[in-house]
Amino acid sequence: MKLTWHDTPDIAIELSEKYPDEDVQYIRFTDLHRYVCELEGFVDDPNKSNEAILEAIQMAWLEELD
């Protein structure tokens, strides 16, 4: 599956599976950005992210853990 910055729910699922022990609530956006860019299937331009996108991914990842 190809992922872009706009695939927030799918990215959150992938992150929760790849990083099950990550303390998502306190993750730095620089680390989150790197994790997303390193996901298998991520094909978007790393420079197209922004704080709002990363925050949405973080919130979706937190929801995935509940």
Summary of the structure (lengths in Angstrom):
residues: 66
radius of gyration: 10.4
end to end distance: 24.2
largest distance: 30.1
contacts: 160
relative contact order: 0.27
helix: 62%
strand: 3%
